Amino acid sequence: MSRIVPNSYQTPNLYTDRLMALLTGEEWKTLHYALRRTFGFNRERDRISVSQFMNGNGRLDEAGRPLEYGTGLSHGAQLDAIQNLMRFGVLVEVAGNNRENHGRLWEMNLDESRIRFDLMEER
């Protein structure tokens, strides 16, 4: 049995319909990594470090291969992508004690009125 279809996560139509064309490839990869870590595990939010965004969570499968690889971005590109997604109001850092060893706590913004399409269109 294929693991592709049954083992999947949802992407909000808003992101594909309205954001995909406005985001860079790095931002799109970062957004989808965050979606996988949240919606893919039936969570509203998750704690994700910059290194996890870049390289995955470090867990291995039965054969010793990484379960995930992250975005594959360089440190600078990853920081830029996160910062831009925050500035655009797409990726939201949850307030509170948020700088633990396991990364910042993130959630996805699903309120279209709070997404800064104007900033994405200006660049």
Contacts in CASP RR format, 6 or more apart in sequence:
PFRMAT RR
TARGET T0000
AUTHOR 0000-0000-0000
METHOD contacts of the structure
MODEL  1
MSRIVPNSYQTPNLYTDRLMALLTGEEWKTLHYALRRTFGFNRERDRISV
SQFMNGNGRLDEAGRPLEYGTGLSHGAQLDAIQNLMRFGVLVEVAGNNRE
NHGRLWEMNLDESRIRFDLMEER
9 35 0 8 1.000
9 36 0 8 1.000
9 39 0 8 1.000
9 40 0 8 1.000
10 35 0 8 1.000
10 39 0 8 1.000
10 40 0 8 1.000
11 32 0 8 1.000
11 35 0 8 1.000
11 39 0 8 1.000
12 108 0 8 1.000
12 110 0 8 1.000
14 110 0 8 1.000
14 112 0 8 1.000
14 115 0 8 1.000
15 31 0 8 1.000
15 35 0 8 1.000
15 90 0 8 1.000
18 112 0 8 1.000
18 115 0 8 1.000
18 117 0 8 1.000
19 28 0 8 1.000
19 31 0 8 1.000
19 90 0 8 1.000
19 115 0 8 1.000
19 120 0 8 1.000
20 28 0 8 1.000
22 117 0 8 1.000
22 120 0 8 1.000
22 121 0 8 1.000
23 31 0 8 1.000
23 85 0 8 1.000
23 120 0 8 1.000
24 81 0 8 1.000
24 84 0 8 1.000
26 71 0 8 1.000
26 73 0 8 1.000
26 77 0 8 1.000
26 78 0 8 1.000
26 80 0 8 1.000
26 81 0 8 1.000
27 81 0 8 1.000
27 84 0 8 1.000
27 85 0 8 1.000
29 71 0 8 1.000
29 72 0 8 1.000
29 73 0 8 1.000
29 81 0 8 1.000
30 53 0 8 1.000
30 71 0 8 1.000
30 73 0 8 1.000
30 78 0 8 1.000
30 81 0 8 1.000
30 82 0 8 1.000
30 85 0 8 1.000
30 91 0 8 1.000
31 85 0 8 1.000
31 90 0 8 1.000
31 91 0 8 1.000
33 48 0 8 1.000
33 53 0 8 1.000
33 56 0 8 1.000
33 70 0 8 1.000
33 71 0 8 1.000
34 46 0 8 1.000
34 48 0 8 1.000
34 53 0 8 1.000
34 85 0 8 1.000
34 91 0 8 1.000
34 106 0 8 1.000
34 108 0 8 1.000
35 108 0 8 1.000
36 68 0 8 1.000
37 43 0 8 1.000
37 46 0 8 1.000
37 48 0 8 1.000
37 52 0 8 1.000
37 106 0 8 1.000
38 44 0 8 1.000
38 45 0 8 1.000
38 46 0 8 1.000
38 106 0 8 1.000
38 107 0 8 1.000
38 108 0 8 1.000
39 108 0 8 1.000
44 107 0 8 1.000
45 94 0 8 1.000
45 105 0 8 1.000
45 106 0 8 1.000
45 107 0 8 1.000
46 105 0 8 1.000
46 106 0 8 1.000
47 100 0 8 1.000
47 102 0 8 1.000
47 103 0 8 1.000
47 104 0 8 1.000
47 105 0 8 1.000
47 106 0 8 1.000
48 103 0 8 1.000
48 104 0 8 1.000
48 106 0 8 1.000
49 101 0 8 1.000
49 102 0 8 1.000
49 103 0 8 1.000
49 104 0 8 1.000
50 75 0 8 1.000
50 78 0 8 1.000
50 79 0 8 1.000
50 82 0 8 1.000
50 103 0 8 1.000
52 70 0 8 1.000
52 103 0 8 1.000
53 70 0 8 1.000
53 71 0 8 1.000
53 73 0 8 1.000
53 78 0 8 1.000
53 82 0 8 1.000
54 70 0 8 1.000
54 71 0 8 1.000
54 72 0 8 1.000
54 73 0 8 1.000
54 74 0 8 1.000
54 75 0 8 1.000
54 78 0 8 1.000
55 69 0 8 1.000
55 70 0 8 1.000
55 72 0 8 1.000
56 66 0 8 1.000
56 68 0 8 1.000
56 69 0 8 1.000
56 70 0 8 1.000
57 67 0 8 1.000
57 68 0 8 1.000
58 66 0 8 1.000
58 67 0 8 1.000
58 68 0 8 1.000
59 66 0 8 1.000
59 67 0 8 1.000
59 68 0 8 1.000
60 66 0 8 1.000
60 67 0 8 1.000
61 67 0 8 1.000
71 78 0 8 1.000
71 81 0 8 1.000
73 81 0 8 1.000
82 91 0 8 1.000
85 91 0 8 1.000
86 92 0 8 1.000
86 93 0 8 1.000
87 116 0 8 1.000
87 119 0 8 1.000
88 115 0 8 1.000
88 116 0 8 1.000
88 117 0 8 1.000
88 119 0 8 1.000
88 120 0 8 1.000
89 109 0 8 1.000
89 114 0 8 1.000
89 115 0 8 1.000
89 116 0 8 1.000
90 108 0 8 1.000
90 109 0 8 1.000
90 115 0 8 1.000
91 106 0 8 1.000
91 108 0 8 1.000
91 109 0 8 1.000
92 106 0 8 1.000
92 107 0 8 1.000
92 108 0 8 1.000
92 109 0 8 1.000
93 104 0 8 1.000
93 105 0 8 1.000
93 106 0 8 1.000
94 104 0 8 1.000
94 105 0 8 1.000
94 106 0 8 1.000
94 107 0 8 1.000
96 105 0 8 1.000
98 104 0 8 1.000
98 105 0 8 1.000
109 115 0 8 1.000
END
